[in-house]
Amino acid sequence: MHRFTHLSLRRLLYLNLFAAIAMIGVGIPLCYRQPAEAAPVDCADEATTGVPEAECLTLFALYDSTTGPGWYDDTNWKSATAVDTWYGVTVSGGHIQGIGLWYNNLSGPLPDLSALTELQVLDLYHNQLTGPIPALPASLQTIWMYQNQLTGSIPTLPSSLLDLDLHDNQLTGPIPALPASLQALDLYDNGLTGSIPALPASLEVLYLSHNQLTGSIPSLPPSLRELFLNNNQLAGSIPPLPSSLEYLALNYNQLTGSIPSLPSSLRTIHLSHNQLTGSIPPLP
């Protein structure tokens, strides 16, 4: 419901990040792929790769672990060329700062990414990634790995993270502590359990629908514009709604008490299938 505004916000964040580190040269993958050269580059040859050996080897591991020869586009991967010419890789200041391989037929588990110490953007959505999410580099600001088949729990989140989107996976367990910098969180349609952690004041978009979350709804940040918590097992009362809120979906929970005052900014509200009581407040 109403995901267009969410996607627009996240796309804007994504473009701003990549403008700061030199825009990645990728678009919608082609329906064919260009195979890498037969003789792979020596990752120890930093004069050719343009990045530290450990970072180059991490790209090798990513390619091998996710069935690189089956990607839609693997132009220059493993070839004796600078890493910043490899499809979907952005390099700045001698380090890998962006990986954008969305809709590229990656299949299999992710390798250890810890050597990518300056990675800011990891964009692997709409592939066939499986298995758990590895430990995430502390430098990450944007993580989009939605519409895969990732399993297990969500690891500790980087303190610099702005945007996390893991919707439409098979993740389980609790939601980890959220960094103070976070602006958008989308974990829609997983199997997450436990309570919702404290929400950072910077948060503008929150999608946690279609999980198995319990407990009460925490205090809502003043900047929140979109709140989707429907189809969980949340209980207790609805907290005060911020004046910035535009979209609210809390239907199909176990909420009780009265409906709080509705902000004038509200465009859509869904509260059905709860145990709410009292009168309906004035509608915006």
GIHUPE-V250048 format. One record per backbone hydrogen bond with DSSP energy under -1.0 kcal/mol. CO is the residue of the C=O (numbers start at 1). NH is the residue of the N-H. E is the energy in kcal/mol with one decimal. If there is no record, write none. Layout:
BEGIN
((CO,NH,E) (CO,NH,E))
END
This chain:
BEGIN
((3,7,-2.8) (4,8,-2.3) (5,9,-2.2) (6,10,-2.4) (7,11,-2.6) (8,12,-2.2) (9,13,-2.2) (10,14,-2.4) (11,15,-2.5) (12,16,-2.3) (13,17,-2.2) (14,18,-2.2) (15,19,-2.0) (16,20,-1.2) (24,26,-1.2) (42,45,-2.4) (44,46,-1.7) (45,48,-1.3) (45,49,-2.2) (46,50,-2.2) (49,83,-2.5) (52,56,-2.1) (53,57,-2.7) (54,58,-1.5) (55,59,-1.6) (56,60,-2.0) (57,61,-2.4) (58,62,-2.3) (59,63,-2.5) (60,64,-2.6) (61,65,-2.6) (62,66,-1.6) (63,68,-2.8) (66,107,-1.7) (67,70,-2.3) (68,71,-2.1) (74,77,-1.9) (75,87,-2.6) (76,79,-2.2) (78,41,-2.4) (79,81,-2.6) (82,85,-2.2) (83,86,-1.9) (86,89,-2.1) (88,100,-3.1) (90,97,-2.7) (90,98,-1.6) (92,95,-1.1) (95,92,-2.4) (97,120,-2.4) (97,121,-1.8) (98,90,-2.8) (99,123,-3.1) (104,72,-1.3) (106,128,-3.1) (108,130,-1.7) (113,116,-2.0) (115,117,-1.9) (116,119,-1.5) (120,141,-3.0) (120,142,-2.3) (121,99,-2.2) (122,144,-2.7) (123,101,-2.5) (125,103,-2.0) (128,108,-1.5) (129,149,-2.6) (131,151,-2.1) (137,140,-1.5) (141,162,-2.9) (141,163,-2.0) (142,122,-2.4) (143,165,-2.7) (144,124,-2.9) (146,126,-2.8) (150,170,-2.4) (152,172,-2.4) (158,161,-1.4) (162,183,-3.1) (162,184,-1.8) (163,143,-2.6) (164,186,-2.5) (165,145,-2.5) (167,147,-2.6) (171,191,-2.9) (173,193,-1.9) (179,182,-1.4) (183,204,-3.0) (183,205,-1.6) (184,164,-2.3) (185,207,-2.6) (186,166,-2.8) (188,168,-2.5) (192,212,-2.5) (194,214,-2.4) (200,203,-1.6) (204,225,-3.1) (204,226,-1.7) (205,185,-2.1) (206,228,-2.6) (207,187,-3.1) (209,189,-2.5) (213,233,-2.5) (215,235,-2.7) (221,224,-1.4) (225,246,-3.1) (225,247,-2.0) (226,206,-2.3) (227,249,-2.3) (228,208,-3.2) (230,210,-1.9) (234,254,-3.0) (236,256,-2.4) (242,245,-1.5) (246,267,-3.3) (246,268,-1.7) (247,227,-2.5) (248,270,-1.8) (249,229,-3.1) (251,231,-2.2) (252,232,-1.3) (255,275,-2.8) (257,277,-2.8) (263,266,-1.6) (268,248,-1.9) (270,250,-3.3) (272,252,-2.1) (273,253,-1.3))
END
